Amino acid sequence: MTTDDPRVEQNLSELALALAKTDDAALIGNFLRGILTPAETADIAARWALVKDLEAGRSQREIAKNLGISLCKITRGSRELKKPDSAFRRMLGLR
């Protein structure tokens, strides 16, 4: 599937709905570890960590150094956090 394939949105929506129907964090964690490769799992974990670090006020350069990720990924996370209807901010509020 390519990013512009309409099935991407359909399947992502189905996945989001399935995840929203459970409050079992262990089930979700096991599901994510099963559906993602170890590298994808580490990448998603690093992206979540960078969002938390940005919220905590850490500098982008400090985050890049500590997590070993590009400034480009961090800048993207920063832009998402600044949006008025930021899904990132809402997810941070659910922790």
N, CA, C and O of each residue as an XYZ file, in Angstrom:
380
protein
N       0.837     -1.171      0.000
C       0.000      0.000      0.000
C       0.891      1.247      0.000
O       1.927      1.286      0.664
N       0.478      2.233     -0.736
C       1.195      3.508     -0.745
C       0.426      4.515      0.106
O      -0.737      4.289      0.440
N       1.062      5.607      0.451
C       0.428      6.590      1.341
C      -0.834      7.202      0.765
O      -1.697      7.651      1.520
N      -0.963      7.230     -0.546
C      -2.160      7.820     -1.157
C      -3.249      6.789     -1.467
O      -4.275      7.130     -2.057
N      -3.035      5.555     -1.080
C      -4.031      4.499     -1.275
C      -5.198      4.732     -0.318
O      -4.973      4.869      0.884
N      -6.445      4.783     -0.813
C      -7.598      5.022      0.067
C      -7.753      3.972      1.166
O      -8.391      4.227      2.187
N      -7.175      2.804      0.957
C      -7.254      1.761      1.986
C      -6.458      2.123      3.228
O      -6.717      1.599      4.311
N      -5.491      3.015      3.075
C      -4.709      3.453      4.240
C      -5.642      4.120      5.250
O      -5.643      3.762      6.427
N      -6.425      5.077      4.795
C      -7.343      5.784      5.693
C      -8.382      4.830      6.277
O      -8.691      4.898      7.466
N      -8.913      3.954      5.452
C      -9.921      2.989      5.912
C      -9.355      2.092      7.009
O      -9.982      1.907      8.052
N      -8.190      1.546      6.775
C      -7.601      0.634      7.756
C      -7.116      1.357      8.999
O      -7.217      0.827     10.105
N      -6.593      2.558      8.827
C      -6.173      3.344      9.991
C      -7.380      3.697     10.858
O      -7.302      3.648     12.086
N      -8.479      4.048     10.229
C      -9.707      4.351     10.978
C     -10.218      3.128     11.730
O     -10.633      3.237     12.884
N     -10.189      1.967     11.085
C     -10.615      0.734     11.752
C      -9.716      0.422     12.940
O     -10.194      0.027     14.004
N      -8.422      0.602     12.753
C      -7.464      0.346     13.832
C      -7.691      1.302     14.998
O      -7.693      0.885     16.156
N      -7.879      2.570     14.695
C      -8.128      3.567     15.746
C      -9.397      3.220     16.522
O      -9.433      3.340     17.746
N     -10.419      2.796     15.818
C     -11.677      2.426     16.468
C     -11.483      1.213     17.381
O     -12.002      1.182     18.497
N     -10.741      0.224     16.908
C     -10.476     -0.965     17.721
C      -9.696     -0.593     18.984
O     -10.017     -1.069     20.073
N      -8.676      0.255     18.844
C      -7.888      0.670     20.002
C      -8.723      1.495     20.975
O      -8.554      1.391     22.190
N      -9.612      2.302     20.445
C     -10.451      3.145     21.303
C     -11.469      2.327     22.095
O     -11.993      2.803     23.102
N     -11.749      1.123     21.658
C     -12.761      0.302     22.329
C     -12.214     -0.466     23.528
O     -12.982     -1.094     24.257
N     -10.911     -0.426     23.739
C     -10.346     -1.158     24.870
C      -9.639     -0.213     25.824
O      -9.080      0.805     25.417
N      -9.673     -0.567     27.088
C      -8.897      0.184     28.074
C      -7.811     -0.711     28.662
O      -7.281     -0.443     29.740
N      -7.495     -1.772     27.939
C      -6.501     -2.740     28.372
C      -5.135     -2.360     27.785
O      -4.816     -2.718     26.651
N      -4.345     -1.638     28.563
C      -3.046     -1.153     28.097
C      -2.113     -2.301     27.725
O      -1.338     -2.187     26.776
N      -2.182     -3.401     28.465
C      -1.318     -4.547     28.158
C      -1.683     -5.141     26.796
O      -0.802     -5.496     26.014
N      -2.962     -5.244     26.524
C      -3.415     -5.755     25.224
C      -2.908     -4.856     24.096
O      -2.404     -5.346     23.086
N      -3.042     -3.551     24.271
C      -2.591     -2.614     23.239
C      -1.072     -2.724     23.052
O      -0.584     -2.752     21.922
N      -0.337     -2.786     24.153
C       1.120     -2.934     24.068
C       1.519     -4.204     23.346
O       2.399     -4.182     22.485
N       0.879     -5.309     23.689
C       1.178     -6.579     23.012
C       0.801     -6.524     21.535
O       1.520     -7.048     20.684
N      -0.320     -5.891     21.239
C      -0.748     -5.733     19.851
C       0.284     -4.922     19.066
O       0.677     -5.311     17.966
N       0.723     -3.788     19.636
C       1.701     -2.954     18.941
C       3.014     -3.700     18.713
O       3.618     -3.593     17.646
N       3.452     -4.454     19.719
C       4.697     -5.225     19.555
C       4.537     -6.335     18.517
O       5.506     -6.738     17.874
N       3.298     -6.826     18.360
C       3.058     -7.881     17.381
C       2.919     -7.366     15.957
O       3.336     -8.032     15.009
N       2.336     -6.190     15.804
C       2.078     -5.666     14.457
C       3.264     -4.877     13.902
O       3.418     -4.757     12.687
N       4.099     -4.343     14.789
C       5.241     -3.532     14.367
C       6.534     -4.330     14.462
O       6.658     -5.235     15.287
N       7.485     -3.988     13.617
C       8.816     -4.573     13.734
C       9.497     -3.955     14.953
O       9.058     -2.910     15.434
N      10.560     -4.580     15.460
C      11.279     -3.958     16.577
C      11.755     -2.535     16.253
O      11.717     -1.661     17.119
N      12.197     -2.301     15.023
C      12.649     -0.957     14.642
C      11.483      0.031     14.632
O      11.639      1.171     15.070
N      10.324     -0.387     14.140
C       9.141      0.490     14.145
C       8.691      0.779     15.570
O       8.284      1.898     15.884
N       8.765     -0.235     16.432
C       8.392     -0.057     17.832
C       9.303      0.972     18.497
O       8.831      1.857     19.211
N      10.604      0.853     18.259
C      11.569      1.806     18.832
C      11.329      3.206     18.274
O      11.437      4.186     19.010
N      11.004      3.315     16.986
C      10.760      4.617     16.374
C       9.528      5.283     16.977
O       9.559      6.474     17.284
N       8.456      4.536     17.148
C       7.237      5.104     17.745
C       7.484      5.503     19.196
O       7.018      6.549     19.649
N       8.217      4.664     19.920
C       8.532      4.994     21.315
C       9.363      6.278     21.385
O       9.141      7.111     22.263
N      10.315      6.440     20.470
C      11.137      7.653     20.454
C      10.296      8.879     20.102
O      10.512      9.958     20.654
N       9.351      8.722     19.200
C       8.492      9.859     18.830
C       7.612     10.284     20.004
O       7.391     11.476     20.219
N       7.114      9.313     20.760
C       6.312      9.649     21.946
C       7.196     10.326     22.989
O       6.780     11.294     23.626
N       8.415      9.815     23.164
C       9.343     10.416     24.121
C       9.668     11.857     23.729
O       9.770     12.726     24.595
N       9.829     12.114     22.438
C      10.160     13.479     22.019
C       8.996     14.433     22.280
O       9.217     15.589     22.640
N       7.764     13.966     22.104
C       6.602     14.807     22.393
C       6.557     15.142     23.887
O       6.291     16.283     24.264
N       6.819     14.144     24.729
C       6.839     14.394     26.174
C       7.965     15.349     26.550
O       7.783     16.217     27.404
N       9.134     15.195     25.913
C      10.259     16.085     26.189
C       9.960     17.518     25.749
O      10.310     18.470     26.447
N       9.316     17.671     24.595
C       8.935     19.011     24.141
C       7.972     19.651     25.132
O       8.113     20.825     25.474
N       7.005     18.884     25.588
C       6.038     19.396     26.555
C       6.735     19.822     27.841
O       6.329     20.791     28.484
N       7.782     19.095     28.211
C       8.522     19.408     29.438
C       9.454     20.609     29.262
O      10.084     21.054     30.222
N       9.539     21.133     28.037
C      10.339     22.325     27.805
C      11.784     22.070     27.431
O      12.586     23.004     27.425
N      12.137     20.843     27.120
C      13.518     20.559     26.723
C      13.781     21.114     25.319
O      12.868     21.196     24.498
N      15.009     21.487     25.055
C      15.361     22.048     23.745
C      15.394     20.937     22.699
O      15.605     19.765     23.011
N      15.179     21.344     21.446
C      15.195     20.367     20.365
C      16.558     19.701     20.236
O      16.640     18.500     19.977
N      17.607     20.455     20.410
C      18.957     19.876     20.308
C      19.224     18.874     21.434
O      19.844     17.835     21.210
N      18.761     19.186     22.628
C      18.918     18.271     23.762
C      18.149     16.973     23.495
O      18.649     15.878     23.756
N      16.935     17.112     22.976
C      16.114     15.927     22.672
C      16.797     15.083     21.598
O      16.869     13.861     21.724
N      17.294     15.724     20.551
C      17.978     15.001     19.469
C      19.161     14.213     20.009
O      19.371     13.056     19.646
N      19.926     14.852     20.875
C      21.110     14.193     21.445
C      20.702     13.024     22.343
O      21.271     11.936     22.240
N      19.722     13.242     23.221
C      19.321     12.211     24.182
C      18.627     11.019     23.529
O      18.817      9.880     23.954
N      17.820     11.279     22.495
C      17.055     10.198     21.877
C      17.678      9.663     20.594
O      17.262      8.626     20.079
N      18.676     10.374     20.082
C      19.326      9.926     18.851
C      18.410     10.017     17.639
O      18.431      9.150     16.765
N      17.604     11.079     17.595
C      16.696     11.258     16.460
C      16.968     12.599     15.786
O      17.607     13.484     16.355
N      16.469     12.723     14.567
C      16.752     13.922     13.778
C      15.968     15.129     14.270
O      14.884     15.007     14.841
N      16.551     16.294     14.031
C      15.868     17.541     14.350
C      14.595     17.683     13.520
O      13.643     18.331     13.954
N      14.571     17.088     12.340
C      13.393     17.150     11.477
C      12.186     16.500     12.156
O      11.085     17.050     12.127
N      12.390     15.337     12.762
C      11.299     14.657     13.482
C      10.846     15.490     14.683
O       9.656     15.574     14.985
N      11.797     16.087     15.341
C      11.478     16.891     16.523
C      10.710     18.144     16.119
O       9.753     18.535     16.787
N      11.130     18.769     15.028
C      10.438     19.959     14.535
C       9.005     19.618     14.162
O       8.088     20.392     14.435
N       8.812     18.470     13.543
C       7.456     18.036     13.188
C       6.602     17.878     14.441
O       5.455     18.323     14.476
N       7.158     17.250     15.458
C       6.437     17.094     16.726
C       6.115     18.433     17.356
O       5.025     18.626     17.896
N       7.059     19.359     17.288
C       6.851     20.692     17.846
C       5.720     21.417     17.130
O       4.880     22.054     17.766
N       5.702     21.316     15.805
C       4.618     21.950     15.028
C       3.269     21.355     15.386
O       2.282     22.079     15.514
N       3.222     20.031     15.547
C       1.956     19.373     15.901
C       1.458     19.825     17.268
O       0.260     20.036     17.455
N       2.371     19.976     18.221
C       1.987     20.427     19.565
C       1.443     21.848     19.573
O       0.624     22.197     20.424
N       1.894     22.670     18.626
C       1.481     24.068     18.586
C       0.115     24.280     17.936
O      -0.463     25.360     18.061
N      -0.404     23.273     17.251
C      -1.707     23.418     16.604
C      -2.791     23.601     17.663
O      -2.746     22.963     18.715
N      -3.765     24.472     17.389
C      -4.823     24.719     18.380
C      -5.623     23.461     18.733
O      -6.067     23.313     19.872
N      -5.805     22.580     17.792
C      -6.575     21.348     18.033
C      -5.651     20.128     18.065
O      -6.009     19.055     17.580
N      -4.473     20.304     18.634
C      -3.415     19.293     18.610
C      -3.839     17.956     19.217
O      -4.180     17.869     20.396
N      -3.807     16.925     18.383
C      -4.058     15.568     18.870
C      -2.939     15.149     19.826
O      -3.173     14.405     20.778
N      -1.728     15.633     19.566
C      -0.604     15.321     20.456
C      -0.901     15.828     21.864
O      -0.743     15.098     22.843
N      -1.333     17.081     21.954
C      -1.618     17.672     23.269
C      -2.744     16.906     23.953
O      -2.687     16.658     25.157
N      -3.755     16.537     23.196
C      -4.876     15.779     23.790
C      -4.415     14.421     24.299
O      -4.837     13.982     25.369
N      -3.555     13.757     23.542
C      -3.051     12.456     23.985
C      -2.171     12.603     25.223
O      -2.212     11.760     26.119
N      -1.376     13.671     25.278
C      -0.569     13.923     26.472
C      -1.459     14.109     27.695
O      -1.092     13.702     28.797
N      -2.614     14.714     27.512
C      -3.554     14.933     28.622
C      -4.200     13.662     29.118
O      -4.764     13.643     30.212
N      -4.131     12.590     28.333
C      -4.743     11.320     28.732
C      -3.818     10.453     29.577
O      -4.249      9.436     30.121
N      -2.554     10.844     29.692
C      -1.605     10.006     30.427
C      -1.953      9.967     31.880
O      -1.266      9.310     32.662
